[in-house]
């Protein structure tokens, strides 16, 4: 999300250590957020051996000490799975961090399209508010 104070990436997970809001150079789960724009975030592992290019709504799964992109339906509910929950390029938005994509919905991953539909509706509401 872009605010007057900067651009932020929201990560959500069952594990409270992985629920974070980061700016570029922020760290999460052994990775550093190196790039952030309207549509994606780039994470680089601390050992520089792995790069993750995440889009809004992407789901990660930890396996063998590494985080990998996963389909939402592949991740069982109790597993800590950080997700990028939203970013926007609207610089005129308020500094309200409870805006469209800061939802902490921990619903079951059985309907993979649901987060995209929710995000779409929230973005439409935001557009109406800004008119």
N, C-alpha and C positions, 0 to 999 in steps of 0.2 A: 504494500500500500504506500502511496506517496502522500505525504503530509507536508505542511510547511516546515516541520522539524526534520524531514528526511524521508528516505524510503525504507520500508520495513518488510521483512518476510516473517510470516507467522507459521510456526511449527506446532503440531498438535499430536499427542500420543497418550497412551494409557499411563506411561511412566512420567511422573511430574518433572523429572530432570530433563525430559525431552520436550516439554511444553515451553517453548521459548519464542520470543519476538526478537529478531536479530536485524542489525544493519550490516553493511559490508564490513568484513574483517571480524565479525562475531563468530563464536565457536559453539558447536553443538556435536556431541557424541564423537569426538575425535576428528571433526571436520571443521574447516574454516569457510565461511561464506565469502567467496572472492568476487562474485559478480551478481548483480541484482537489477532486473529491469521489469518492464510491464508484464512480460509473459513468462519469465523463467528466472531461476536462481541457480548459481553454480557453486557447488561445494567441492573442496579439495581436501583429501585426507591429510592429517598432520605429517605423514611420511611422504607426501606428494606422489604416492603410487596410484591413487584412485581419484577420479573426478566424476562427480554426479551432476548431470544437467537435469534439473527438476522443473516441471511445469506446474501450474496451479492445479492442485488436486492429486498430484502424484503421491504414491505410497511407497515407502521403503520398508524392507524387511532385513533383519540382521541374520546373517548366516556365516559361519566360519570366521567370526571376528570382523566381517566386512558388511557394509550396508549395500543393498542392491535394490533396484527398482522392481516393484512387484505389482501385479494386478490387485485391486482392492479385494476381489473375491478370493484371492489366494491366502490372505492373511487371517488367521484365526483371531477371534475377539480378544483373548487375554494377552496377546503378544504386543510388546511396545512397538508401535509403528508410527514414526513421525511422518506427518504429511504437511505439504505446503498448502495452506488454506486460503491464500489469496494475496493478490497485489493489484494495484491500480495506478494509472498514470495521472489521475486527477489531482493536480497540485492545489486546487482551490478547496479541497475538502477540509472539514474541521479537524481539530486535533483529537477527536473522539475515537479512542482505540476500540470501541465497541461497534465500529462501523461494519459494513457488509460482510467482511470475511473473517472476523475475529470469533466466529462461532466455535464453541467447544463441543460440538455434537459428537458424542461417542457412540452413535448408533451402529448396529451391526453392519458389516460390509456386504450383506447379501444383495443389496441393490446398488451396483456400481454406478449407475447413472444418477442416483439421487443427489450426491454432493454437487454435481454439475448443474442439475436443475435448481437446486437451492441457490447456488452461486449466481446463476442466471437471473433468478427472481430478485435477489438482493441487489444485483447490479442495476436492474431496471428500476427498482425503488430509489436507488441512489441517484440515477439520472433524473427522475421526476423531482427529487428534492433539490437538485442543483439548477433546475429550470426557473 
